[in-house]
Amino acid sequence: AGEAVWNMSAQSNHWAAQQERGNRLLLGLTTLMVRYLPAFLMNPCIWFVVFYFYLTAPAPRRHIARYQARLGAAYPDAPLPRRWPVLKQFAAFGRAVCDRFAVWQRKIRYENLVLHDPDNVYADMDSPDGRGQIFVCSHVGNVEICRALVSHHQGFKLNVLVHSRHAQAFNEALIKAGADRIQLIQVSDLDAALMMELNARIEAGEWLAIAADRVPVRGEKTVEVDFLGAKAQLPQGAWLLAGLLKTQVHTLFCIQHQGRYHLKLRRFLNSTDWKRGERQAAVAAAAQAYADRLAEECAAAPLQWFNFYDFWNDYG
């Protein structure tokens, strides 16, 4: 997480082709703002920046409006605001970006999180002798806040698989803001060398985190799912990786509600030891089940959907 997706490329609708407006200088300025500005000054600054991007980014505005329309049709009781819902979604993203910095300046502490762990995933994280496992994440909510797991759990090692070079710049800015260093692994394909490295980390008890809601940079290896009443493509990567590593998979969401972040951990796949002949069906079933869980989180926190691109590929 960390790549802003405000601009829509005229050549490509793929999220990775969209240029990030927030460069290293702006990231550094954001770090200083979060560190030194009091809240009563921070909020006007956030609104100024958000309103600028809102006015100058027609394509993301259109994509968010389409998402909100589909969410409202699929979940009529979803708490979407009646006035200026698209602008308020942009504002929610602005606040989330600042919170990603604030968590490392001890303005948002681990103790401030509300934990939801009905399946006791924590027991596996705290086990010193177990194999590593996989968290599947999304761009719903503020998963960056969950990096606090690394500093809170002594000996717990988390590797984040990323598809965008912008994530590295964001990570470096976080470190300057006071963050502990976290291992980012750039991935474009699950080749043999990468699989050997990831398997070694899993065997050593390290955990992996991978987003499961954006198609790969090359647009390959996707699976069609029903999401909010329409067909969408989700990546197969997380599920193929789990099958190859033969490890358990859990979902991880961090949603803001009434001024506090709620950390939600749920077991998702207890076994991924699939035979070759059943792998395709198992991956499709996992992707659809994840899409269903993703939709439920969107319905609970509709403004915290931070995919600003053409998610359903409505415009080709």
C-alpha positions in Angstrom: 0.0 0.0 0.0 1.1 3.6 -0.4 0.7 4.3 -4.1 -1.8 7.1 -4.8 -3.9 6.5 -7.9 -5.3 9.9 -8.8 -4.2 10.2 -12.4 -5.7 8.1 -15.2 -3.3 7.4 -18.1 -4.7 8.1 -21.5 -2.9 5.0 -22.8 -3.9 2.4 -20.2 -6.6 1.9 -17.6 -4.5 -0.4 -15.6 -3.8 0.8 -12.0 0.0 0.4 -12.4 0.0 2.7 -15.5 -1.4 5.6 -13.6 1.3 8.1 -12.6 1.6 9.0 -9.0 1.4 12.8 -8.3 2.8 12.5 -4.8 6.6 12.4 -5.4 9.3 12.0 -2.8 9.3 15.8 -2.0 5.6 15.7 -1.2 6.0 12.6 0.8 8.6 14.3 2.8 6.4 17.4 3.3 3.6 15.1 4.5 6.0 13.6 7.0 6.8 17.0 8.5 3.1 18.0 8.5 2.1 14.9 10.5 5.0 15.3 12.9 4.7 19.0 13.7 1.2 20.2 12.8 -1.6 20.0 15.4 -4.8 18.3 14.5 -6.7 21.6 14.1 -4.2 22.7 11.4 -3.8 19.2 9.8 -7.5 18.8 8.9 -7.7 22.0 6.8 -4.4 21.0 5.0 -5.8 17.6 4.2 -9.0 19.1 2.8 -7.1 21.5 0.7 -5.0 18.8 -0.9 -7.9 16.4 -1.3 -10.1 19.1 -2.9 -7.3 19.9 -5.4 -7.1 16.3 -6.5 -10.8 16.0 -6.5 -11.1 18.9 -8.9 -8.3 17.8 -11.2 -9.0 14.0 -11.4 -12.2 13.4 -13.4 -11.5 9.8 -14.1 -11.1 8.7 -10.5 -14.2 10.7 -9.6 -16.1 8.7 -12.2 -14.7 5.4 -11.0 -15.6 6.1 -7.4 -19.1 7.2 -8.4 -19.5 3.9 -10.2 -18.3 1.9 -7.2 -20.7 3.8 -4.9 -23.6 3.1 -7.2 -22.9 -0.6 -7.4 -22.4 -0.8 -3.6 -25.7 1.0 -3.0 -27.5 -1.4 -5.3 -26.0 -4.5 -3.7 -26.3 -3.2 -0.1 -29.1 -0.7 0.1 -28.4 -0.2 3.9 -24.7 0.6 3.4 -24.0 3.9 5.2 -23.1 6.0 2.1 -23.4 9.8 2.7 -26.3 11.5 0.9 -24.3 14.7 0.2 -21.0 14.8 -1.7 -20.3 11.1 -1.3 -17.5 11.1 -3.9 -15.7 14.0 -2.4 -16.0 12.5 1.1 -14.4 9.3 -0.3 -11.4 11.4 -1.5 -11.2 13.0 1.9 -11.2 9.6 3.7 -8.2 8.6 1.5 -6.4 11.8 2.5 -7.0 11.1 6.2 -5.8 7.5 5.7 -2.5 8.7 4.1 -1.8 10.9 7.1 -2.6 8.2 9.5 -0.1 5.9 7.9 2.6 8.4 9.0 1.0 9.2 12.4 1.1 5.5 13.5 4.9 5.6 13.5 5.1 8.9 15.4 3.1 7.3 18.3 0.1 9.4 17.6 -1.7 6.2 16.8 -0.5 3.3 19.0 -1.0 -0.4 18.9 -2.9 0.0 22.1 -5.4 2.3 20.3 -6.4 -0.5 17.9 -9.5 -2.5 18.5 -8.7 -6.2 17.8 -11.2 -8.6 16.2 -9.7 -12.0 16.2 -12.5 -14.6 16.6 -10.4 -17.4 15.1 -7.3 -16.7 17.3 -4.9 -16.0 14.4 -2.7 -14.3 17.1 -1.9 -17.8 18.5 -0.1 -18.7 15.3 1.7 -15.4 15.1 3.0 -15.8 18.6 4.2 -19.4 18.0 8.0 -19.4 17.8 8.3 -22.8 16.2 5.6 -22.7 13.5 5.9 -22.3 9.7 5.1 -18.9 8.3 1.6 -18.2 6.9 0.0 -15.6 4.5 -2.1 -12.6 5.1 -4.2 -11.5 2.2 -4.9 -7.7 2.3 -6.7 -5.2 0.1 -7.0 -1.5 -0.6 -10.1 -1.3 1.6 -9.3 0.4 4.9 -5.8 1.3 6.1 -3.7 -1.8 6.0 -0.6 0.3 6.6 -1.7 0.7 10.2 -1.3 -3.0 10.6 2.5 -2.7 10.2 2.3 -2.1 14.0 2.1 -5.9 14.3 5.8 -6.0 13.5 6.9 -3.8 16.3 4.4 -5.1 18.8 5.2 -8.8 18.4 8.9 -9.5 19.2 10.4 -11.8 16.7 7.5 -11.6 14.3 8.7 -11.0 10.7 6.4 -9.8 8.0 7.3 -9.6 4.3 5.1 -7.5 2.1 4.9 -8.4 -1.6 4.4 -5.3 -3.7 3.9 -4.7 -7.5 4.7 -1.0 -7.6 8.0 0.8 -7.2 6.1 3.7 -5.6 5.6 1.5 -2.6 9.4 1.6 -1.9 9.3 5.4 -1.9 6.4 5.4 0.5 8.2 2.9 2.7 11.3 5.1 2.8 9.2 8.1 3.8 7.7 6.1 6.6 11.1 5.1 7.9 12.1 8.8 8.0 8.9 9.4 10.0 10.1 7.0 12.6 8.9 3.6 11.3 10.7 0.3 11.9 12.1 -1.1 8.6 9.9 -3.7 7.0 10.9 -6.1 4.3 9.3 -5.3 0.9 9.7 -7.8 -1.9 9.1 -6.6 -5.4 7.2 -9.1 -7.5 6.2 -9.2 -11.2 6.1 -12.9 -11.6 6.3 -16.0 -9.4 9.5 -17.4 -11.0 11.6 -20.2 -9.6 14.1 -17.9 -7.8 11.4 -15.9 -6.1 9.5 -19.1 -5.0 12.7 -20.5 -3.5 13.2 -17.3 -1.5 9.6 -17.2 -0.3 9.6 -20.8 0.6 12.8 -20.3 2.7 11.2 -17.4 4.5 8.0 -19.5 5.2 10.1 -22.4 6.6 12.0 -19.9 8.8 8.7 -18.9 10.4 8.3 -15.5 8.5 4.9 -14.4 7.3 3.9 -12.9 3.9 1.4 -10.2 3.2 0.0 -9.8 -0.3 -2.8 -7.7 -1.8 -5.6 -9.8 -3.4 -7.7 -7.1 -5.0 -5.6 -5.7 -7.9 -4.6 -7.5 -11.1 -0.9 -8.1 -11.8 1.1 -5.5 -13.5 1.2 -7.6 -16.7 -2.5 -8.3 -16.5 -1.9 -12.1 -16.4 -3.3 -14.8 -14.2 -6.6 -13.4 -13.2 -9.9 -15.0 -12.3 -13.4 -13.6 -12.9 -15.6 -13.1 -9.8 -19.0 -11.6 -9.0 -18.3 -8.4 -7.1 -21.1 -6.0 -6.1 -23.4 -7.3 -8.8 -21.0 -7.1 -11.7 -18.1 -9.2 -13.1 -14.6 -8.2 -12.1 -11.1 -9.6 -12.4 -9.2 -10.5 -9.3 -5.6 -11.7 -9.3 -4.8 -15.4 -8.8 -1.4 -14.7 -7.3 -2.2 -14.9 -3.6 -4.0 -18.2 -4.0 -1.4 -19.7 -6.4 1.3 -18.7 -4.0 -0.5 -20.3 -1.1 -0.9 -23.5 -3.0 2.7 -23.7 -4.0 3.9 -22.9 -0.4 1.2 -25.2 1.1 0.5 -22.8 3.9 -2.5 -21.3 5.6 -4.1 -18.1 4.5 -5.9 -15.4 6.6 -7.6 -12.2 5.8 -6.5 -8.9 7.3 -8.5 -5.6 7.3 -7.9 -2.4 9.3 -11.1 -0.3 9.2 -11.6 3.1 10.8 -14.9 3.3 12.8 -15.9 6.2 15.1 -12.4 7.5 15.3 -10.6 4.2 16.0 -9.0 1.6 13.9 -10.4 -1.9 14.1 -8.0 -4.7 13.2 -9.8 -7.6 11.8 -8.1 -11.0 11.5 -10.0 -14.0 10.1 -8.9 -17.5 9.1 -9.6 -18.0 5.4 -7.9 -21.2 4.1 -6.8 -23.8 6.6 -5.4 -26.0 3.8 -3.9 -25.2 0.4 -2.4 -28.6 -0.4 -4.3 -28.8 -3.7 -3.7 -31.5 -6.3 -2.8 -30.3 -9.7 -6.1 -31.3 -11.2 -8.1 -29.4 -8.6 -6.0 -26.3 -8.4 -7.9 -24.2 -10.9 -11.3 -24.8 -9.3 -9.8 -24.2 -5.8 -8.3 -20.9 -6.9 -11.6 -19.7 -8.4 -13.5 -20.7 -5.3 -11.0 -18.8 -3.0 -11.1 -15.7 -5.2 -14.9 -15.7 -5.1 -15.0 -16.2 -1.4 -12.6 -13.4 -0.9 -14.6 -11.1 -3.2 -17.6 -11.8 -1.0 -15.7 -10.9 2.2 -14.4 -7.8 0.5 -17.9 -6.8 -0.4 -19.0 -7.2 3.2 -16.2 -4.9 4.4 -17.1 -2.3 1.8 -20.7 -2.4 2.9 -19.6 -1.8 6.5 -17.2 1.0 5.6 -18.1 2.3 2.1 -15.9 5.3 2.0 -12.8 3.3 2.8 -12.6 1.7 -0.7 -9.3 3.2 -2.0 -9.2 1.8 -5.6 -9.5 4.9 -7.7 -9.1 3.2 -11.1 -11.5 1.3 -13.4 -11.9 -1.7 -11.2 -14.6 -3.4 -13.3 -12.9 -2.4 -16.6 -16.1 -0.7 -17.7 -14.3 1.6 -20.1 -12.0 -1.0 -21.6 
